[in-house]
Amino acid sequence: MDTLSKTILKEVVGEEVTPKAPKTPRRSPMDHWSPAVLLERAAYLRKMAAAGNGSAGETLQQYPQHATVLSFRNRDGEAEIHEKFADIFYVLDGATTLVTGGKIVGARITAPGETRGDTIEDGTRQELKVGDVAHVPAGLPHQMLVSGEKPLTCFIIKIQEVQ
């Protein structure tokens, strides 16, 4: 505060006052999404997927070593490998077959540390339904297969495992 402002304030109040800095709202150090809120957001993703290629997702929050993502799909996903990131999948709605391991057919690098492909050959299949959680470590090929009758809504935590 400059000298003129202090002088005026002293004349008005009758004594010397140092105003306090305005409080800035603090962001909560934690994030919370209820299943109802996530499914409501997924309804929008469902519309985007219908207008696009059958899949839509949104990053909910980006953190220094991980991210949270909401994903909707009514078609099979591509086979993929994340060199540095693990995926933790939590099924909110629908069902999927998670294929892990094996070899990616038609593999291509899509970004540094990211490989995609058509399908997985000789992988292990695991059925996932509402409430199931699956952890796919960094470097493990994986693919989500979706039945046309049961589209998938999934909360994903992407965790950096390798520096």
C-alpha positions in Angstrom: 0.0 0.0 0.0 1.4 3.4 -1.0 1.8 6.4 1.4 -1.2 8.3 0.1 -3.5 5.3 0.6 -2.2 4.9 4.2 -2.8 8.6 4.9 -6.4 8.5 3.6 -7.2 5.3 5.5 -5.8 6.9 8.7 -8.0 10.0 8.2 -11.1 7.9 7.6 -10.6 5.3 10.4 -8.8 7.6 12.8 -5.8 5.3 13.3 -3.2 3.6 11.2 -4.5 0.4 9.7 -2.8 -2.1 7.5 -5.4 -3.9 5.4 -5.2 -7.6 5.2 -4.5 -9.3 1.9 -7.7 -10.6 0.3 -8.2 -14.3 0.8 -7.9 -16.4 -2.3 -10.0 -19.5 -2.4 -7.8 -22.6 -2.0 -8.3 -25.6 -4.2 -9.0 -28.7 -2.2 -6.0 -31.0 -2.0 -8.2 -34.0 -2.9 -10.6 -34.8 -5.8 -13.8 -36.7 -5.4 -16.1 -38.2 -8.0 -19.1 -40.3 -7.0 -20.2 -43.1 -9.3 -23.3 -41.1 -10.1 -21.3 -38.1 -11.2 -19.0 -40.2 -13.3 -21.9 -42.0 -15.0 -23.6 -38.6 -15.7 -20.4 -37.4 -17.3 -20.2 -40.7 -19.2 -23.7 -40.0 -20.7 -22.0 -37.2 -22.6 -19.1 -39.4 -23.6 -21.7 -41.9 -24.9 -23.1 -39.3 -27.3 -19.6 -38.3 -28.4 -18.8 -42.0 -29.1 -22.0 -42.4 -31.1 -21.1 -39.4 -33.3 -17.5 -40.6 -33.7 -15.7 -43.9 -33.8 -17.5 -45.7 -30.9 -15.1 -44.5 -28.1 -14.7 -41.3 -26.1 -12.7 -40.4 -23.1 -11.8 -37.4 -20.9 -9.0 -36.7 -18.6 -10.6 -35.7 -15.3 -7.4 -34.6 -13.6 -3.7 -34.5 -14.4 -1.2 -34.9 -11.5 2.6 -34.9 -11.5 2.9 -38.8 -11.6 -0.6 -39.9 -12.6 -3.8 -39.0 -14.2 -7.5 -39.9 -13.9 -9.5 -40.7 -17.0 -13.2 -41.5 -17.7 -13.7 -43.7 -20.7 -16.7 -44.9 -22.6 -16.6 -47.4 -25.5 -19.2 -49.4 -27.4 -16.5 -51.1 -29.6 -13.3 -52.9 -29.1 -10.3 -50.8 -28.2 -6.9 -51.0 -29.9 -4.2 -53.2 -28.5 -1.7 -51.0 -26.6 1.5 -50.9 -24.6 2.5 -48.0 -22.4 6.2 -48.1 -21.8 6.1 -45.9 -18.6 2.5 -46.0 -17.4 0.4 -48.6 -15.6 -3.4 -48.6 -16.0 -5.8 -49.3 -13.2 -9.3 -49.9 -14.6 -12.4 -49.7 -12.5 -15.6 -50.8 -14.3 -18.5 -48.4 -13.6 -21.0 -49.8 -16.1 -21.1 -52.6 -18.7 -18.6 -55.3 -19.2 -15.4 -56.0 -21.1 -12.9 -58.7 -21.8 -9.4 -57.5 -20.9 -6.8 -59.3 -23.0 -3.2 -59.0 -21.6 0.2 -60.3 -22.5 0.9 -61.9 -25.9 2.0 -60.0 -28.9 0.5 -57.0 -30.6 -0.4 -57.6 -34.2 0.1 -54.6 -36.5 2.1 -52.7 -33.8 3.0 -49.1 -34.5 4.4 -46.4 -32.4 1.9 -43.6 -31.9 3.9 -41.4 -29.5 7.1 -41.7 -27.4 6.6 -44.7 -25.2 3.2 -45.6 -26.7 2.5 -48.5 -29.0 -0.8 -49.4 -30.6 -2.0 -52.2 -32.8 -4.9 -54.1 -34.2 -5.2 -57.0 -31.8 -3.3 -59.2 -29.3 -2.2 -62.7 -30.3 -1.8 -65.4 -27.6 -2.9 -63.1 -24.7 -4.7 -64.1 -21.5 -8.4 -63.1 -21.3 -10.1 -61.9 -18.2 -13.8 -60.9 -18.0 -14.5 -57.7 -16.1 -17.9 -56.5 -14.9 -19.3 -53.6 -12.8 -17.2 -53.1 -9.7 -14.2 -55.1 -10.9 -10.7 -53.5 -10.8 -7.8 -54.6 -12.9 -4.1 -53.4 -12.8 -2.1 -53.5 -16.0 1.6 -52.7 -15.3 3.7 -50.6 -17.6 5.1 -52.6 -20.6 2.3 -55.2 -20.6 0.3 -55.4 -23.9 -3.4 -55.0 -23.3 -6.7 -54.6 -25.1 -10.4 -54.1 -24.1 -12.9 -56.1 -26.1 -16.5 -54.9 -25.8 -19.7 -56.8 -26.5 -22.1 -54.8 -28.6 -24.9 -55.4 -26.0 -22.9 -54.1 -23.1 -21.0 -50.9 -23.7 -18.2 -50.1 -21.2 -17.9 -47.1 -18.9 -14.6 -47.2 -17.0 -12.6 -45.0 -14.6 -8.9 -45.3 -15.3 -5.9 -44.3 -13.2 -2.8 -43.9 -15.3 0.3 -44.1 -13.0 3.8 -43.4 -14.1 5.8 -46.5 -13.0 9.1 -45.8 -14.8 11.0 -42.5 -14.9 
